[in-house]
Amino acid sequence: MIPDLLKFAEACDIPAARVTNENDVRAANCYTKDVRHSWTLLDVIVPHQDHVLPMILSGSAFKDVIAEGDGRSSY
């Protein structure tokens, strides 16, 4: 189960926004910059088939970070 990060942020009195559409990322980023608070949380929902870089595959160490490509180790 994935925790509701917006509820967590609310409980901690931290301004937060959730993005579920890539077209809304810029507006959400502007929101986090406009809020006059020391912390803001931006919860970006990404489909599981999308690769977000940089990433570390499950069971890998930080030294194995993937910063380019689509995450495959062989083609």
N, C-alpha and C positions, 0 to 999 in steps of 0.2 A: 504494500500500500504506500502510495506517495503522499507525504504530508502536505497539508494546505499551508504553503508558505505565507500567503496573505493573512491568514488568521494568526500565524506565529508573529508576523510583523506587527499586526494590530495589538496583540497581547503585549508586545515589547514597546509599543508606542513609536513604531518606526513607519514612516510613509512608505507605501509599496504600490507597485503596479504589476499587472500580469499581461504578457503579450502572447497571443495565440496565432497571430497572423504576421507574416514577415513585413507586410506593408505598414504595420503599426509600430515597428521597432524605433523609427526615428522620433515619433511623437512621444513614446514612452521614455526614450533617452532624454528628450527635452524636459519632460516632466521631472525626472530625477535631478536634472541640473537646476530647474527652477525652484524646487523645494528648498527652503532655507532650513536645513536640518543637517546635522553632522553625518547621519546615515540615511540611506534609502535602499530599498530592496527592489530589484527588477527580476520578476519571475518569468523567464522566457520558456515557453512550452515548445519543444522541438519534436517532430515526429521521430519515432525510434529508428527509422531507416535513414534519416539524415545524419551526416557526420559533422560534428562540431569540432573544429580544430582550434587550438591544440587539444589532443585527447590522450588519455592513457588507457589502454585496454584492460579489462578486468584481469586481475592476477599479475599485472605487469608492474614494474617499478618506475619511478619518476624518470630514471635515465632512459627509459624506453618510450618517452613521449613522442607522439606522431604530430608533426607540424605541417606536413604537406600531403598531397594526394587524397585518397578516399578511405584510408585506414587499412587497406589490404596490405599484407606483408609479401604476397606474391601475386603475379598477374598471369 
